[in-house]
Amino acid sequence: MTIESSFIPFPSELVMPPAGYLCSKGAMSIYLVIIFGTLGSLFGALINYYLSYTIGLPFLLKYGRFIFINQKMLKKVEVFFLKHG
């Protein structure tokens, strides 16, 4: 779940259905699967937030031109979010 919630495209559908099956057979606890699935998803999101907070803007300013993002476009986005939230 952490991998899926970060920027690596790995679907949690490969992990959660087998965990659910094992829960139905009594080999795993459904409560632990839910707790650790939720914590894994939260941890992945926090990794994304930390990376974007620390290196996001400098990275986009330096390498954004390769994916057609320039400083003018970033300024427009910032003004939009300051105005609309």
N, C-alpha and C positions, 0 to 999 in steps of 0.2 A: 504494500500500500504506500510505503514511503517512496518507492521508486516511481510509482504511477503519479503521485502527487507532486513530485519534483518535475524536472524538465525532460526526463528520460521516458520515451514512449513505451512503457511496459504495462499492459492491461492487468488490472487487478482481477479480471475475470478468470485469469489462470490460477489464482490463489484462493479466492473466496468460495467458489462453488465446491472445490474439493474439501475445503475446511467445513463447509456446511454439510457435505455428505458424511464426513467423519463425525461431526456433531450428531447427526441423525443415528449413527451406529453406536454412539456412546464412547467413541475413542477420544473425543475432544469436548471441552466445555463450550457451550454456545456463548456464555457470558464472557469468557476469555477471548473468544474469537471476535466478538463485537467490540470489546474494550481495546484489544490490540489492533484491530482493523481501524478503529477510530483514531487511536494514538498514532498509528503509522501514517495515516492520511494527514493528520494535523502536523506531524513532524516534517513530512514532505513539503507541505505548504509553508511551514516556517523556514525551511531551507531556501525555497524560492524567494520568500520575502527578504531574507537576509542577503542573499546574493544580489537581488535587484536593488536593495537599499544601499549596499556598499559599492557595487561596481556597475550598476545599471546605467546611469546617465553618462559617466565617463566612457564606458564601453560603447554606448550608442553614438556618442559624439565622435569617437575614434573610428569605429568600424561600420556605423550605420549607412554610410554611403554605398556599401556593397549590397545592401538590401533596400536601397532607395529611400533612406531616411536621412534628412538633413536637419540642420539646426533650425531653419525656418519652420519646418514641419513640427519639430518638437516644441517650439515656442507656441504654435497654434494649439497644440494639444494641451499644453500647460494652461493657457488662457481659458480654454474650454472647461477644463476640470476645476479651475479656480472659480469660474462663473457658475457652473452647474453642479459641482460636487462629484 
